[in-house]
Structures are given as C-alpha cells and as structure tokens.
Amino acid sequence: MKAWDISGGAARLEESFEALRRAWLAASEHWDDRAARDFRAGYLDPLAPRVRRTLDAAGRIDELFVRAHAALADPEREGG
C-alpha cells in the first residue's frame, strides 16, 4: 500500500475538468454573447493546457515515488 495518493488526486482533477467541460458545452448552447466568449477565453481555454501539464507532472511524481519506495524497500540497495 502506498503512503501517498497522487494518482487518486490526479484522477479526481481529470474527472472534475471533464465535468466542467461538459457543463460549459451545455451552458454554451444557451449563452453565446460577448461575456460568454470573454469568460471562455479568459478562464476556460487557459485551463486545458494547465490541467494537462498538472496531470503529466503528477504522473511523473507518482512514478518517482514508486521508484524511490522500491529502492528503499530493496535490502540490496547501496548503503543498506
């Protein structure tokens, strides 16, 4: 069992972002004026690449923790 839960948090972020995307698509069927376009450009559009980078970083950190945990658990590791 892991003492950390990065992948679970990342999964919740991905699910939440997908829910936000679906909600925006539904809202945009009825809300299509300048304010809606400004909101999308100023808030929603910048989120997609940020969420992707965050999920990628979380995956790399999780992999690092898994490798570190395995190295620390290995009785043959150097200095052990």
PLY file of the C-alpha trace (Angstrom):
ply
format ascii 1.0
element vertex 80
property float x
property float y
property float z
element edge 79
property int vertex1
property int vertex2
end_header
0.00 0.00 0.00
1.25 3.46 -0.91
1.65 6.13 1.72
0.75 8.73 -0.93
-2.16 9.11 -3.31
-1.07 11.28 -6.20
-2.82 9.20 -8.85
-6.15 9.40 -7.00
-5.94 13.16 -6.79
-4.96 13.35 -10.45
-7.93 11.19 -11.40
-10.28 13.47 -9.45
-8.79 16.52 -11.18
-9.27 14.91 -14.59
-12.87 13.94 -13.78
-13.64 17.41 -12.45
-12.18 19.09 -15.51
-14.21 16.81 -17.76
-17.37 17.67 -15.77
-16.56 21.38 -16.16
-16.05 20.90 -19.90
-19.43 19.13 -20.23
-21.16 21.83 -18.17
-19.64 24.54 -20.35
-20.78 22.79 -23.50
-24.31 22.62 -22.11
-24.26 26.26 -20.98
-22.78 27.48 -24.25
-25.84 26.18 -26.10
-27.82 28.97 -24.39
-25.13 31.50 -23.53
-23.34 32.85 -26.60
-22.64 36.52 -26.22
-19.51 38.59 -25.72
-19.46 37.88 -21.97
-19.55 34.14 -22.66
-16.74 34.41 -25.18
-14.68 36.55 -22.77
-15.31 34.06 -19.96
-14.23 31.17 -22.16
-11.13 32.96 -23.43
-10.13 34.30 -20.04
-10.87 31.34 -17.80
-11.77 28.11 -19.56
-9.41 27.99 -22.53
-6.28 28.51 -20.41
-7.31 25.65 -18.10
-6.93 22.79 -20.58
-3.15 23.03 -21.05
-2.64 23.75 -17.34
-4.67 20.73 -16.32
-2.77 18.56 -18.83
0.60 19.79 -17.52
-0.53 19.20 -13.95
-1.67 15.66 -14.74
1.59 14.93 -16.56
3.60 16.25 -13.61
1.52 14.23 -11.15
2.21 11.10 -13.18
5.95 11.78 -13.16
5.94 12.44 -9.42
3.97 9.26 -8.78
6.48 7.26 -10.84
9.35 8.85 -8.90
7.73 7.95 -5.57
7.13 4.37 -6.73
10.80 4.02 -7.75
12.00 5.63 -4.52
9.78 3.39 -2.43
11.03 0.31 -4.27
14.65 1.39 -3.84
14.18 1.96 -0.12
12.45 -1.40 0.29
15.29 -3.25 -1.51
17.63 -4.76 1.11
20.35 -4.99 -1.55
20.37 -1.26 -2.17
23.66 0.56 -1.73
24.28 1.71 1.83
21.61 -0.62 3.23
0 1
1 2
2 3
3 4
4 5
5 6
6 7
7 8
8 9
9 10
10 11
11 12
12 13
13 14
14 15
15 16
16 17
17 18
18 19
19 20
20 21
21 22
22 23
23 24
24 25
25 26
26 27
27 28
28 29
29 30
30 31
31 32
32 33
33 34
34 35
35 36
36 37
37 38
38 39
39 40
40 41
41 42
42 43
43 44
44 45
45 46
46 47
47 48
48 49
49 50
50 51
51 52
52 53
53 54
54 55
55 56
56 57
57 58
58 59
59 60
60 61
61 62
62 63
63 64
64 65
65 66
66 67
67 68
68 69
69 70
70 71
71 72
72 73
73 74
74 75
75 76
76 77
77 78
78 79
